[in-house]
């Protein structure tokens, strides 16, 4: 083989030669097979790509998110858990308020798999509400109060929400007319205003409630537009959420001395990392309002007191545009859209470490992570109990260096789309005794087992991470 050493590395050419040899062997051995069924991969390569690089198994816990937070509350009851503006809650205060609301929700009929909408501004009540829904055994469905009324009404009707946690001001502005009749039952009485109704809620017991929820029950449903335009509800189980949070902690190694700045809207699934991960380990969440999160100057004021922050590239650019000089104690998590090398370099110069994160909503927030160095921006390897397969259009694995569509399997897979069996069957395909999610993302393996993101296979466009 003659080749230009400016274009190819020796190992690439060696692999090509071996693939050609493998193809000839396959043809001789199986002359009746279709071309699409022949593999270029030797048994050794197949083992490496499909088994070795997917060997991510770790012990999965049977505990639930709220149980892990309750345990942490026992260890550090007086640590500050959440700060928002001039308000703050200790772990004990947060747990007790969430318990009281959880008891109240159970009295309103919340049991495992009951959907509870939550439409509140970014506040301490938002975190109390989320924890309470999970503690009661319910499934939370975030509704951003800044979304157009038509979108909120569509989601409420599509999900058939019968209980909604909100604030009295939002009820006035949104009107929530669509809640008046669902399933021939009036649900106006099921609108719980956390400000107006707190006197009632405050009479409930502060002890941890009991529910019959299991790891296979849903934790949340989040509506995502995807590439179809109409929002669809992605159903994520407790076990998938816990696996994700523990995988992140295993790699990031946060401690109770850490402070995380939370900037992401609750309707974007990555917010779950910001709200729950610190609470599992006794750290502090600093919650900023939507106004501060979208204003570079105001956000800049919050950057010195923190040790970890997750945001989309758009938010990091916003900070750089107002002259953010960096914080050498800061761990940066970046995801939601492609990270370019120039921005990556600017972030590396201003922080302790930078992680590029990748993952669709359908596989529970982030499925892979890569700690950046100065040379390249990759999406890395799968997190714990997660498998990656790079396949061609005939669902055959492609060799290292060759582009293909990424399919994801493992513990993070969503149950599917809410009330959309057709779409679920189209995107979640059978694989051995399980399923794989078809991402629509074009990637390729590098020789060290890390993945490089190359773009979309469809015409989906991401704007500010959405």
N, C-alpha and C positions, 0 to 999 in steps of 0.2 A: 504494500500500500504506500503510495506517495501522497504526502499531505503537507500543507503549509503550517509550519510551526508557529507562525504569527496567529493563526486561527484556532489551532487544536493543540490540546495537551496530549502527551503520549498515552496516558491512561484512557482518554476518551477514544482514541483510535483503536487501542487494544480492545476496549469494550465493543466497539463497532464490529471489529473483526470476529470476536467471539460470538456476537449476535448473528452474524452472517453464517458462521459455522453451525450454530445451533439451529438456524432456520433450515439449512440444507439437511441436517440430521433429521429434523422433524418431517420434512417432505419425504425423505427416503423411508422413514419408519411408518408414516401415516399418509400414504399417497391419496387416500380417499377423503381426507379431511378438507374442509373449506379453508381458504387462506386466512379468514378472520379467526379461525380456531387455533391456528398455529402460534406458538409462543417464541419470542426471541430470547427468552430468559432461560439460562441454565438452571438446573435444580438448586445450585448454590445461591444464585442470585434471587430466585424465587423465595428461598428460605430467608435470605437477608431482608428483602423488601416486605414480605408478607408476615413473617413471624418475628425475626430478630428485632427489627425496628419498631414493631408493634407490641413488644414485650413490656407493657406498661403496668402490669398487674400489681396492685397493692391491696392490702386488706381494706375492705369497705366497712364503715361503721353502720350499725343499725340505728344509731341515734338520729334525732331530728334536729333541725336548726334551733328551734326554741329551747330544746333540752340542753343543747351545748351552751347557749347563752345563759340559761338558768344556772348551770354548773359554774360558769364564769362569775356570775353574780354572787354565788356563795363564796368564791375565792377572793373577789375584790369588790365588796358591796359599796365601799365609799369612794372608789375611783370615779372620776367624771367619765360618763359614757358618751353623752352627746351635748354639744354646744350649738346654739343657734342665736346669733345676735347677742343680746344681753342675758338670754336664758340658758340654763343648763340643767341636766339631770344626772344624778349618780346612777350606777348600775342598779342599786336597790330601788331608787325612785322610779326609774324606767320600767323595771320588772313589775313593780307593784301597780303602776298605772296601767300597764299592758294587761296584767292579770284582771284588774277590775273591769276593763273594757271587754276582755275575753269572756268573763262570766256573763256580762250583759248581752254579748252577742249570742252566747249559747241559749240564753233565755228567749232571744228573738228567733231561735230555731236553727242556728248555725251548727252544722255537724260536718264530718268529713265529706269533701267534694261539694260543699255549699259554696257558690260563688258570691263574693262580697266585693263590690266596687269600692275603690278609694279615690276620691277626687278632692284633694286638699293642696293648699300651697305648701312650699317647702318649709317645714316647721318641726318642732318637737312632736307635735300631735301626729305628724306623718309617720314617724318611726314608731310611736306608741300604737298607732292604728295598724301598721303592718304586722308588728309582733303580736298584737291582740288577735288579729284574724287567724294567724298561724296557730297560736296557742289554743284558740277555740276549736281548731280542727278544720277551719275553712280554707278557701282558696282565694287569694287576693288578686284583683284585676285592677291595675293602675289606670287612672284616667287623668290626663293632664288638663287642669282647668284652663290652660291657655289654648287648647285645641279648639278649632271651629266647632260650634254647637252641633252642626250636621254630623261631624265625625263622632263626637261623643254620643249623640243619639243613636247613630248606627251601631256602635259597639255595644251600648247598653241593650238595645233590642236584639242584636245578633247573639249576645251572650245570655240573654234572658235573666239579667241581674234582678234579684228581688230585694237585696239589701245594699244600701249605699252609705258609706261613711264620708262625710263632707263637712263644710262650714256653712253657717247660715248665709253669709255674704255670697258664696258661690251658688247656693240654691236660687238666690234672687237673680243673679246675673245670667245663669245658665237656664233657669226656668225648669229644666228637667221634665218637660211635658211628657216625654216618652215614657216616664216612669209611672204615669198615672194608671195604666192598665197593662199588666202582663199576665198571661195565662188566666184571664178573667178574674184576677184578684187585684184589689187596690194595693199599690205598694207605697203610696204616699206615707203611710205609717212606718214604712221600713227605711225612710231616709233618716239617718242618725247624724245630727249636727254635733260635732265634738265640742263646740263652744257652748251652744245653747243647752245641750242635754247632759253636760258634764256633772251637774249636781246629782242627777239620777244615777249616772254611772259611778259616781264617787261613793255611793252607798253600798256598792258591791264589795265582796271579800277581796283582800289583797293577796291571798294565797294562790300558788300556782294551780290553775284549773286542770281537770282531767279530761282527755278526749281519747277516742278510740282510733286516732289517726295512725297510719303505718307508713313506712318509707315509700311504699308504692302509691300512696295517695298524692294528689296534686298539691304543690305549694303555691304556684301562681299560674295565671294565664296572661300572656302579654300579646297585644295586638300589633302585628307588623304588616307593613304594606307589601314587602317583597317586591316582585316585579309585576304583580297583577293589578296594582292600583287599589283594589278593594281590600281593606284591612282584614286579616285573618288571625284567629287566636291560637297561639302556640302554647301547648300544655306541658308544663314542666313539673316533674315529680319532686318530692322531698329528697329522695335518694340521689337524684341527679344534682340537685342544688348542694347538698352536703358534700358529695364527691368533688364538685367544682371548688367549693370553699376550702376543703382540706388540701386539695392539690395546689391551690394558690399559696396556702400557708407553708406547705412543705418546701416550696421553692423560694418564696419571698422572705420567710423567717421573720415575720413581724414580732414585736414584743409589746408588753404593756406600756412601754415608754413611748411608743409611736403615736403620732397624731396624723390622721388622714383628712384631707380637705375634700368634701363631697360636693361636686359641681353638676352632676348629671341628673337630668329629669327622670322621674320615676318611671315614665313610659318607655324609657330606653333600658333594656334588660341589664346593661352593664352597671346600673345603679346598685344592683344587689351586692356586688363586690364591695362597693363603698360603704354600704350600710351595715352589712352583716360580718364581713371579715374582721374588722377591728373589734367588734363586740364578742367574737369567739375567744379573744386573747387578752381582754382587759385594756385594750387601747382606747383612744378617744376619737370620736367622729366630730369634725367641725363642719356643720351644715350651712351652706351659704344660700341666699335667696336667688331666684332666677335673675333678678336685676344685677346682682353682684357677679354671678357666673357669666353673664354676657357682656360685662363692662370691664375692659382690660385694666383701667386705672384702679377700679375698686377691688378687682381680683388681686392685683399686685400687692395691695396692702395686707393680704392674708397669707402671702407666700413665705414669710420668714419663720412663722411659728410651726410649720408643718414638716413632717419627715417622709410622707408618701402622698402621691396624688395620681389619680387616673383621669385621663381626658382624651378627647379626639385630637388629631393633628390641628384642626381648626382652632381649638381653644389654646393649644400651645403657641400657635402663630399669633393669636390675639395678645398673649402675654409678651411675646418677643416684640410685637409692634409698639408696645408702650415702654420698651426699654428694660425689661426684666433681665437682671444681671446674673441670676442663678442662686443656687443654694446647695452647697457641697454636701449637705446631710440628706438631700432629697433623693428618694427613689421615684423615678418617673415610670408610669405605666401608660402606654400609648396604643390606642386601637380604635376600631370603628370604621376606619378607611385606610387606604394605603399610605404608608409613611415614606416620604422621599428622603434620599440620602443627605440632601442639604439640611433639612430640618433635623434629621437624626444627629448630624454632626453638631449643630447648634445646641441641641439638648444635652448631648454627651459632655460638651464643654462646660455646661452650667449645673451639673448634678453629680450625685454619687454613682448612680447607675440608671440605665434606660432599658426598659423591656418593651419589645414590640409584641402585641397580643393579637391573636386572630381567632375568630369563631363566629358562626351564624347563631342567631337566636334559637334555632331548632336543635342545637346541640349543647344548650345551656351555657350561654355567655361567651367564655373563651375556651377554645379546644386546644390551642397550642401557645407557646410563649418562647421568646428568643431574647437573650441578653445581648444587646448590641455591643459591638466593638467598632473600631473606626473603619473597617473595610467594607462591610455589606449589611443591607437590611433584609433579613430573612424572617419567615414566620415560625421557623424552628421545628420542634418535635411535639407529638401529642402529649397532653397532660395525663395524669394517672388514670388507668382503666379506660383509655381512649385509643381507638385504632384509626389509622389513615390508610387509604388505598388510592393510588393514582392510576386511573383506568382510561382505556381508549373507548371509542364509541361502541365497541362490541363487549365492553366490560372486562377486557383483558388487561392485566397489569402492564404498564409501560416501563422501559428500562430507566436507569439513572440518567438524568440529563435530558430526557424526552418529556415534552409537555403532555399533560392529560388532565381529566377532570378529577377533582378531589371528592372522594366519598368518605364519610366519617361514620364509625361505629363505636359502640361501647356504652359506658354508664351514663353519659350525658344526653343520650338521645331523648327527644321529647316523645310524649305519648302520641303525638300527632297534632293535626289542626282541629280545633273545636268544631264539632258538627260538620266537618268537611272530609268524609271518608274518601271521596274521589281524589282530592288534592293530596291527602295523606298517602294514598296508595301510589300516586304518581311520584312523590318526592322521597318516600321512605320505602326502599326496595328490599325484598327478602334476601338474606345472606346467611347461609348455613342454618343455624337454629335461631337466628336473630334478624336484625335489619341494618341497613346502611342508609344514611342521609345523603342525597344527591345535592351537592352544594351549588353547582353552576359556576364554580371557581376553577380557573385554569392555573395549575401549579406544575412544578417539576422537582424531583429529588436531586440534591447534590450528593457527591460521593461520600460526604461525612454523615449523611442521614438527615440533614436539615432540609426543610422545604423552602422553595422560593415562590412567591406569589407573582403570577404573570398577568392577571386580569380576569374579566368576566367572560362567560361564554354566551351571555344574552345581552340585551341592551339596557340592563339596569344601571342607573346612575346614582351615585351616593353624593348627597349634599350635607356637609357638616355631620357626617356619621350616620345620617338617616337614608 
